[in-house]
Amino acid sequence: MTHPLRSFLIHGSALLLLGLASFAQAAPQHALTLYGEAPKYPANFKHFDYVNPDAPKGGVLRLPGLNGFDSFNPFIPKGNPADRIGLIYDTLTYHSPDEPFTEYGLLAEKVEKGADDSYVRFYLNPKARFNDGEPVTAEDVIFTFHALLEHGDPMYRHYYADVAEVVAENPRTVRFNFKHAGNRELPLILGQLQVLPKHWWTDRDFSRGSLEPPLGSGPYRIADFSPNSSIRFERVKDWWAKDLPVARGMYNFDEIRIEYFRDMAVALEAFKAGQFDVNLEYSAKDWATGYNSPALRAGRFVQEAFPNRNPAGMQGFVFNTRKPMFQDPRVREAIAQLFDFEWANKQLFYGAYKRTHSYFENSEMAARGLPSPAELKLLEPLRGQIPDRVFTEAFAPPVSDGSGIIRDQARRAYQLLTEAGYRIENDKMVDANGNQLAFEFLNTQANLERVILPFKRNLAELGIDLQIRRVDVSQYINRLRSRDFDMTSAIWPQSSSPGNEQREFWHSSSADNPGSRNLIGLRDPAIDKLVEGLIQADSRESLITHTRALDRVLLWGNYVVPNYYVDAYRVAYWKRFGHPQKSPLYDYGLMTWWQEKPIGEVISNEDKTTPEQEER
């Protein structure tokens, strides 16, 4: 469901774990995996091997937030929810960041699915409690499910579209029956359900945002907060799950404090001044030069790159194809020709980035070269409905020499625009009616403008008018939800096991849903067919084939201007923490860290914020 959902996490498919495939009867299991392969950790495992099971509890972790928050309800398409709010909730199962897609028991101590994937049954742990002491029951699961369907973000309706009914078989057993057999992913997706307390929500309106601290069953609770400014979580000392294998060595800090900043530049200065402890850096420029300070040179904080083995997905400038000027693919391709990645990487990013070539970048699921015979079996029935170049060319973004002079790309863009009916008139690129090709870039990130401005100049040289509209986060979110934009920057994160979330990204059914991730406005029956085939893939090999086929069609649609990615987590942190030598394959494992030194032993007076920094 990428956060992230939030981290927003988005994942794959499920089979019940039986040691022998010949067993016909379903049986409760401690874990579910993608295609029935054995999980990494057996039923009697004591802890994950990327944790320190003896990590000391205590101390404080201070983190940054950006632009503030106005809600503690992250489940609805309203408001701007607080960072790390998921810490107060438990899920039915725990997603292992050490495997492509495996779920281990959490609220549900055992899971059972039908041999034909027609249902999934969760057996709740009798010890499971909300943080007010009330037991977690099947009725809480049912309440949560219906609340999300009725009032939650539209993505839930896509995720759970194949659920026919949910029933409580007894107070600790809940069963989800599916409309169709064979949906391998759905049992695992349902396991990621964050369970809400029915008794707490009975007298409250779930459809509205609120700053009343909610009740959960998770390892932390909200201790205090200041709207749009700060929030403090405190560890639940008697958390019911603290001794479970999935929790040992995790959630070690007594407090997690989040302070909000207006933008990333201000946050960086605050980090160097010792106002918070850990900063996950997204800017190549800041990573290369922005941390230089007396504290860094004295070794009081460090910069460390942790390997990121997750698929990078697609980051790009997205065309809203609902807009008339972007409905012709030749226009979209022409505009994409004018983004000079090589120059930007050299001049702006210190050579830190790689060019994005795929919607499933940094993974084996990315399309490369020409379609394989297996891919062609999926693509040939769609011939005439998808771009012909899918069959004849390997997609590749334009490549420059990094000099900033892109004559070849400009000539290609001019050719495409001419084919689309445009001409140059008075140094403007105009259509048959004399209207200039002009559009607005909706932006909320100050540091992104240095990337957009060279793009704007390249467009202007061809007579195309790009205006940059910077808005605050709330307005930005509202405009995206209402599709009130021409172009913006977007990221479609991918997991190692794509599945139902692809409907939310590309399927016609999501095009008009406010808040869906179908920002492009795709309504293409061919893409719909490829998405459905991907979801129904019955093996890892089949899944890879389907993702590559879908990737090719999306790429040759020229729906985005592909940007760039980095295959590492760039983390700066003050040297008062310990962390395991090994991090999980698909995360850097912040919740496995622990405090070794209090704040005052590391951060000196000379590191503290100056009045000038405070003003910034």
C-alpha positions, 0 to 999 in steps of 0.5 A: 500500500506504497506510502507509503500509503504513506508509506502508503503499502502496495503488494501482491498475492496469497496462497495458504502455506501447506507443506504439501501441495496435495492437501485439499483441505484448508488449514490455519497457517502462521503466514501467507505467501505470494504463490504458496512458497515457504515463508522465510520464517517458520511457525516457531520463529522467535524474531526477524533476523534484521532486528536486535531482539535485546534492543533496549527500550527508552529514549526519544526519536525526533523526526520532521514533518512537512507543512502540518496536519489537520486530521488524525483520520488517515482513512478518508479522502479529506484533510491532511493526516498527521505523519506516522499516525499508523503507529497507533494501529495494528493490522490483522497480519504483519507485512515482512519487509524482508520478503517480496510479499509475506504476511505473518500473524499479528492481530490474527494469530492464524490465517486460513484461505480456501484452496480455490482462493474463494475465501479467507478466514482470520483467527484473532489472537485471544490476547489482542486488545485495544489500548483501553483494554477492550478485546479486539473482536470479529465485530471490530474487523467487520465494522472497519471493513464497512467503514472503509468501503462506505466512507474511506478513500476510493482506493479501498473500494478498488482493493476490496471490490471482489469481497462479497461479504464478511461474517463473524463466525464467532467473536474471534473468527472472521471470514471474508467470502469473495465474489470470484475464486482465484484472486490470490492477492486479496487474502494478503491485502485483507490481512493489511487491514488496520482494525478500528475499535467499533465501540470507540467509533459508535458515537463519532462520525468516521466520514469527517476529519478530526483532531481528537486522538483516536483509539488503536491497538498499536505500539504507540498512542498520541500523547499530545500535539499542536495542530499543524505544528507538532505531535508526540507519540508515547510507547504503550508499555503494556502493548498486548503484542510486545512479545510476539515474534513480529514485534521483538526488537521493534518500537524501542523508543519511549517517545517519537516526536514530530515537528513540522516545517514549512519546506525541506530547506527549513527542515534541513537547517533545523536538522543541522542545528540538532532540532531533530534526529533523522532525516531521509533525504530526497534531494541529490543537491542537499545530500551532496552539499547541504549537510556540510556543517561543523557538526558533520565535520566533528562526526556528531551526525553522519550520512549513510546510504542504505540499499533500496531494493524496492521497485522504484515505480514511476516518477514523472511529470504527469499529463492530465489527459482529460485536458484537450491539449494532452489528448493527442499522444504526439503532443505528449511525446513532443513535450517529453522530448524537451526534458533534458535529464542528462543536463539536469543530472549533471548540473543539478543532481551531482550525477546521483540519479538514474533515468526512469525507463519503466513503470516498474523501474529497479525490478525484474518486472520492468520491460526491456528490449522487444516483447518476449514470446510470452508477452506477445501472447498477451499483446497480439490480441490487442493489436490495433488497440495499443500503439504499434510501436509496442511491437517494434521498438524498445521504449527509451526516453530521449538522451542528450549529451548533457551540454544543455543543447538539445537540437535533435530532441527539439527537431523531433518535438517540432516534427511531432507537433506539426503532425498533430496540426500545430505550427509556429506563428509569431514565435508561438506554437499554435493549433489550427485555431491559432491558440498557443499550446500552453499549460500549467504545472501544479507544484507544492515543492519549492525545491522542484522548481529548479528542475521545472525551470530548465524544462520551461525554458526548453518548451519556450524555445519551441513556442510552448508556454508553461506556467508554474503554479505553486500552492500549499499542500491543502490546496494541492491535495484538493486540486489533485482530488478534483482533477483541477490540473494540467500537469504535475509531478507524481510517483506511482510506487510499486511493490515486488508483487503488483496486484489489485492496486493497479486498478487504482492506478490505470483502470477505467473504473478509477478515472472519475473517482475523486482521490484515485491514483488514476491522475492521467485519466486513463480509460482504455479497454486494452489497459483494463484487460492487461490490468485484470490479467496481471491481478489474476496471474497464477505464478511469479513467472506469469506476474512478471510477464503481465507487468512487462506487457502492461509496462510497454503499453503505458510507456508507449502511451507517453502519459508521463515525462519520465524523471529519475530515481535513486536505488538507496535510502539516503539517511542522515542521523545524529550519532546517538542511536544503535541499529542492527548491522543488517537492514531488511531487504525492502526498508532501512528499518527505522523502527528497529533502531534504539537510543544509545545516547541522550540528546544532550550528550551528542548535540552541543550548544554550538549546534543549536539553532541561531536566531536567523535560522529560527526566522527561516 
